[in-house]
């Protein structure tokens, strides 16, 4: 009896040992797979970062070449808000695209007033009521006080959201922050984001700004925009006099009522340009992005003011 009982305990012990070894083996395999994934992710991240920096270097070289050829930022002109066609290439199995944008061809989220923001929102198809809410909410988001504008939103309004949040009460750090502003739906963001920026001095480059941005200038209606775009196809504007001469009579008279403000808001070439470099493997949904702001200092001089990688 004792022998059988001992044999039974031994069998149970062996079974437990096998179970424990199996659990340890599974844990080891899971840990090994996790480690392999971590290593693979780190390698992929490193490849994307270096590919993005290569795209940035090529874009900077192109800017430098164009500035040296023209001798001034005025030479960086293009149709629309891209300074020159996208740079696209393959590197180590990745597809890289670098786009250089003129910040003055977009509305500055931190410097635009409520009328400009509402005009932009309406120009991309939002209703006047929705545009008014968006404009007031953007102003409340970026100002430093807690006073709620009509149609705007402050701390109490954000606290009622699910999940609750808070207004920043500070300037926008990125265009993507616009997603977190109360009342900005994903659809509204998708329409507005391509026309706004956080770079630049708030002035608009009349030689590059698209229709949706031009209509935010006081006194510029649809007829004036059509005249500007038609004149632009024949050649770039060089000064305010040429711009005024191209406007229909009614628009010109409207602009001349506050000519100083109009002149202060218009520009005829870029100052800050944004470089957006995207990298990704073919067939993979994972995409890395590098953004840089380059300030054109005058002549052929430029400096990189900011770089972000995500």
For each residue, the residues with C-beta under 8 A, 3 or more apart:
1: 4 5
2: 5 6
3: 6 7
4: 1 7 8
5: 1 2 8 9
6: 2 3 9 10
7: 3 4 10 11
8: 4 5 11 12
9: 5 6 12 13
10: 6 7 13 14
11: 7 8 14 15
12: 8 9 15 16
13: 9 10 16 17
14: 10 11 17 18
15: 11 12 18 19
16: 12 13 19 20
17: 13 14 20 21
18: 14 15 21 22
19: 15 16 22 23
20: 16 17 23 24
21: 17 18 24 25
22: 18 19 25 26
23: 19 20 26 27
24: 20 21 27 28
25: 21 22 28 29
26: 22 23 29 30
27: 23 24 30 31
28: 24 25 31 32
29: 25 26 32 33
30: 26 27 33 34
31: 27 28 34 35
32: 28 29 35 36
33: 29 30 36 37
34: 30 31 37 38
35: 31 32 38 39
36: 32 33 39 40
37: 33 34 40 41
38: 34 35 41 42
39: 35 36 42 43
40: 36 37 43 44
41: 37 38 44 45
42: 38 39 45 46
43: 39 40 46 47
44: 40 41 47 48 281 286
45: 41 42 48 49 288
46: 42 43 49 50
47: 43 44 50 51 92 93 94
48: 44 45 51 52 94 279 280 288
49: 45 46 52 53 288 290 309
50: 46 47 53 54 92
51: 47 48 54 55 91 92 94 96 279 288
52: 48 49 55 56 96 277 278 279 288 289 290 309
53: 49 50 56 57 290
54: 50 51 57 58 91 96
55: 51 52 58 59 87 89 96 97 98 277 279 290
56: 52 53 59 60 98 275 277 290 292 307
57: 53 54 60 61
58: 54 55 61 62 87 89 98
59: 55 56 62 63 87 98 100 275 277
60: 56 57 63 64 275 294 304
61: 57 58 64 65
62: 58 59 65 66 84 87 100
63: 59 60 66 67 76 83 100 273 294 302
64: 60 61 67 68 300 302
65: 61 62 68 69
66: 62 63 69 70 75 76 83 84
67: 63 64 70 71 72 73 75 76 296 299 300 301 302
68: 64 65 71 300
69: 65 66 75
70: 66 67 74 75 76
71: 67 68 75 299 300
72: 67 75 269 298 299 300
73: 67 76 269 270 271 296 298
74: 70 77 236 268 269
75: 66 67 69 70 71 72 269
76: 63 66 67 70 73 83 84 102 269 270 273 296
77: 74 83 207 208 236 269
78: 82 83 84 102 208
79: 208 232
80: 105 208 210
81: 101 102 105 106 208 209 210
82: 78 85 86 99 100 101 102
83: 63 66 76 77 78 100 101 102 270 273
84: 62 66 76 78 100
85: 82
86: 82 97 98 99
87: 55 58 59 62 96 97 98 99
88: 95 96 97 98
89: 55 58 96
90: 93 94 95 96
91: 51 54 94 96
92: 47 50 51
93: 47 90 281 282
94: 47 48 51 90 91 279 280 281
95: 88 90 279 280 281 282
96: 51 52 54 55 87 88 89 90 91 277 278 279
97: 55 86 87 88 277 278 279
98: 55 56 58 59 86 87 88 275 276 277
99: 82 86 87 275 276 277
100: 59 62 63 82 83 84 273 274 275
101: 81 82 83 105 106 197 273 274 275 276
102: 76 78 81 82 83 105 106 205 208 270 273
103: 106 108 197 199 200 270 271 272 273 274 293
104: 200 201 203 204 205 208 209 267 269 270 271 272
105: 80 81 101 102 204 205 208 209 210 213 270
106: 81 101 102 103 195 196 197 200 209 213
107: 112 116 117 120 195 196 197 204 213 216
108: 103 111 112 196 197 198 199 200 201 202
109: 112 138 142 172 175 178 196 197 198
110: 142 171 172 198
111: 108 200 201 202
112: 107 108 109 116 117 120 202 216
113: 116 117
114: 117 118 135 136 139
115: 118 119 135 216 218
116: 107 112 113 119 120 216
117: 107 112 113 114 120 121 131 134 135 138 139 216
118: 114 115 121 122 128 131 132 134 135
119: 115 116 122 123 131 215 216
120: 107 112 116 117 123 124 192 195 196 212 213 215 216
121: 117 118 124 126 130 131 134 135 188 192
122: 118 119 125 126 127 128 131
123: 119 120 211 212 215 216
124: 120 121 191 192 195 212
125: 122 191
126: 121 122 130 131 134 188 191
127: 122 130 131
128: 118 122 131 132
129: 132 133
130: 121 126 127 133 134 183 188
131: 117 118 119 121 122 126 127 128 134 135
132: 118 128 129 135 136 151
133: 129 130 136 137 151 152 183
134: 117 118 121 126 130 131 137 138 181 183 184 188 192
135: 114 115 117 118 121 131 132 138 139 151
136: 114 132 133 139 140 149 150 151 152 153
137: 133 134 140 141 151 152 153 181 182 183 184
138: 109 117 134 135 141 142 178 181
139: 114 117 135 136 142 143 149 152
140: 136 137 143 148 149 152 153 154 167
141: 137 138 153 167 168 169 172 181
142: 109 110 138 139 168 169 170 171 172
143: 139 140 147 169
144: 169 170
145: 169
146: 154 155 169
147: 143 154
148: 140 152 153 154 156 157
149: 136 139 140 152
150: 136
151: 132 133 135 136 137
152: 133 136 137 139 140 148 149
153: 136 137 140 141 148 157 158 167 181 182 183
154: 140 146 147 148 157 158 167
155: 146 158 159 166 167
156: 148 159 160
157: 148 153 154 160 161 182
158: 153 154 155 161 164 165 166 167 182
159: 155 156 164 165 166
160: 156 157 164
161: 157 158 164 165 182
162:
163:
164: 158 159 160 161
165: 158 159 161 180
166: 155 158 159
167: 140 141 153 154 155 158 182
168: 141 142 172 177 180
169: 141 142 143 144 145 146
170: 142 144
171: 110 142 198
172: 109 110 141 142 168 175 177 178 198
173: 177 198
174: 177 198 308
175: 109 172 178 193 196 197 198
176: 179
177: 168 172 173 174 180 181
178: 109 138 172 175 181 184 189 192 193 196
179: 176 184 186 189
180: 165 168 177 184
181: 134 137 138 141 153 177 178 184
182: 137 153 157 158 161 167
183: 130 133 134 137 153 188
184: 134 137 178 179 180 181 188 189 192
185: 188 189
186: 179 189 190
187: 190 191
188: 121 126 130 134 183 184 185 191 192
189: 178 179 184 185 186 192 193
190: 186 187 193
191: 124 125 126 187 188 194
192: 120 121 124 134 178 184 188 189 195 196
193: 175 178 189 190 196
194: 191
195: 106 107 120 124 192 210 212 213
196: 106 107 108 109 120 175 178 192 193
197: 101 103 106 107 108 109 175 200 274
198: 108 109 110 171 172 173 174 175
199: 103 108 272 274 293 305
200: 103 104 106 108 111 197 203 271 272
201: 104 108 111 271 272
202: 108 111 112 265
203: 104 200 264 265 266 267 271
204: 104 105 107 209 213 214 216 217 265 266 267
205: 102 104 105 208 209 267 268 269 270
206: 209 214 228 232 237 243 266 267 268
207: 77 232 236 237 268 269
208: 77 78 79 80 81 102 104 105 205 270
209: 81 104 105 106 204 205 206 213 214
210: 80 81 105 195 213 214
211: 123 214 215 225 229
212: 120 123 124 195 215
213: 105 106 107 120 195 204 209 210 216
214: 204 206 209 210 211 217 220 224 225 228 229
215: 119 120 123 211 212 220 221 222 225
216: 107 112 115 116 117 119 120 123 204 213 220
217: 204 214 220 262 265 266
218: 115 255 258 261 262 265
219: 224 251 254 255 257 258 262
220: 214 215 216 217 224 225 228 251 255
221: 215 224 225 251
222: 215 225 226
223: 226 227 248 250 251
224: 214 219 220 221 227 228 247 248 251
225: 211 214 215 220 221 222 228 229
226: 222 223 229 230
227: 223 224 230 231 246 247 248 251
228: 206 214 220 224 225 231 232 243 246 247
229: 211 214 225 226 232 233
230: 226 227 233 234
231: 227 228 234 235 237 246
232: 79 206 207 228 229 235 236 237
233: 229 230
234: 230 231
235: 231 232
236: 74 77 207 232 268
237: 206 207 231 232 242 243 246 268
238: 242 268
239: 242 243 268
240: 243 244 262 263 266
241: 244 245
242: 237 238 239 245 246
243: 206 228 237 239 240 246 247 266
244: 240 241 247 252 255 256
245: 241 242
246: 227 228 231 237 242 243
247: 224 227 228 243 244 251 252 255
248: 223 224 227 251 252
249: 252 253
250: 223 253 254
251: 219 220 221 223 224 227 247 248 254 255
252: 244 247 248 249 255 256
253: 249 250 256 257
254: 219 250 251 257
255: 218 219 220 244 247 251 252 258 259 262
256: 244 252 253 259
257: 219 253 254
258: 218 219 255 261 262
259: 255 256 262 263
260: 263 264
261: 218 258 264 265
262: 217 218 219 240 255 258 259 265 266
263: 240 259 260 266
264: 203 260 261
265: 202 203 204 217 218 261 262
266: 203 204 206 217 240 243 262 263
267: 104 203 204 205 206 270 271
268: 74 205 206 207 236 237 238 239
269: 72 73 74 75 76 77 104 205 207
270: 73 76 83 102 103 104 105 205 208 267 273 296
271: 73 103 104 200 201 203 267 295 296
272: 103 104 199 200 201 293 294 295 296 305
273: 63 76 83 100 101 102 103 270 293 294 296
274: 100 101 103 197 199 291 292 293 294
275: 56 59 60 98 99 100 101 290 291 292 293 294
276: 98 99 101 289 290 291
277: 52 55 56 59 96 97 98 99 289 290 291 292
278: 52 96 97 287 288 289 290
279: 48 51 52 55 94 95 96 97 287 288 289 290
280: 48 94 95 284 286 287 288
281: 44 93 94 95 284 286
282: 93 95
283:
284: 280 281 287
285:
286: 44 280 281
287: 278 279 280 284
288: 45 48 49 51 52 278 279 280 309 310
289: 52 276 277 278 279 309 310
290: 49 52 53 55 56 275 276 277 278 279 307 308 309 310
291: 274 275 276 277 306 307 308 310
292: 56 274 275 277 304 306 307 308
293: 103 199 272 273 274 275 304 305 306
294: 60 63 272 273 274 275 302 303 304 305
295: 271 272 302 303 304 305
296: 67 73 76 270 271 272 273 301 302
297: 301 302 303
298: 72 73 301
299: 67 71 72
300: 64 67 68 71 72
301: 67 296 297 298
302: 63 64 67 294 295 296 297
303: 294 295 297
304: 60 292 293 294 295 307
305: 199 272 293 294 295
306: 291 292 293
307: 56 290 291 292 304
308: 174 290 291 292
309: 49 52 288 289 290
310: 288 289 290 291
